[in-house]
Amino acid sequence: MDFTFGIITSGGYDYFINEIIQSIINNNIPNYEILIVGNTKINKTDKIRIFEFNENIKPGWITRKKNIVVLNSKYENIVLLHDYVKLCDNWYKGFLNFGNNFDWCVTKIINKDGNRFRDYTLFPYEVDYLNIFYSPGKDIDNYFNNNCLLPYNFINNKKTNKYMYISGAYYVIKKTVALNNLLNESLVHGKGEDVEYSKRLHLKGFIIKCNYNSTVELLKQKDSIHWEKEINSFYLNKFIMHCEKN
């Protein structure tokens, strides 16, 4: 498997980016490239391409940065990650075990403190992007307002998929999918660009999968949201039954 790693930065995190690059090198991936979009002093190499970015055009314009990665990717498997996400050892071996049969996927994400971060998860809030009005909490049970992390071995399908979400901090997507579904550049960081993207791809039938064989770690502590708690088996079954009926 070949990978394009697209690192999104607003500048000032080269010490993290160097650690990310080293984590990629340590995985011994035969064919890969690294695209860095944003302000950086990292040197270009035969594996690293730099795309300078004027932050004054539109502050927080991460959707544009990610689209630059997609438009310039050499390889079909694109890993989009912010400048504080590094690969753990055996990340690549985990993908070899997982295989190539996915459109977009998540892996395990571990916060700086060692706790699970929002990776394979439902999205508990009612949203109105693209006139979609649903949320696990509203449709199923108030339990899901505070418990949304799915078991890693949960098998997603079309009926459960619409309630799910991929965090913009890190995900893996096929270039053919991303090229035909670019991020909405009218949205900037913190304006729900990842939620909008998730909902839009749901409508087109792209199923979120989880590769639990691979893990990434955050290089800085990210605040957890109150709903980042794991779903217990009783409510997981309730969720599945609800989806089967609707």
QUIRA-V440170 format. One record per backbone hydrogen bond with DSSP energy under -1.0 kcal/mol. NH is the residue of the N-H (numbers start at 1). CO is the residue of the C=O. Records with the same first field share a line. If there is no record, write none. Layout:
NH->CO, CO
This chain:
3->31
4->77
5->33
6->79
7->35
8->81
9->37
17->13
18->14
19->15
20->16
21->17
22->18
23->19
24->20
25->21
26->22
28->25
33->3
34->47
35->5
36->49
37->7
38->51
45->48
49->34
51->36
57->54
61->58
62->60
65->61
66->62
67->63
68->64
69->65
70->66
71->67
72->68
78->173
79->4
80->171
81->6
82->169
83->8
85->82
86->217
88->215
91->88
94->90
95->91
96->92
97->93
98->94
99->95
102->100
105->172
106->209
108->214
110->216
111->115
114->111
117->109
121->119
122->148
123->163
131->128
132->129
139->135
140->136
141->136
144->141
145->142
146->143
148->227, 229
149->229
150->120
154->151
161->157
163->160
164->161
165->121
170->167
171->80
172->105
173->78
174->103
175->76
178->174
179->175
180->176
187->184
189->60
191->188
196->192
197->193
198->194
199->195
200->196
201->197
202->198
203->199
205->202
206->201
209->104
211->106
212->210
214->211
216->108
217->86
218->110
219->84
228->225
229->227
231->149
236->232
237->233
238->234
239->235
240->236
241->237
242->238
243->239
244->240
245->241
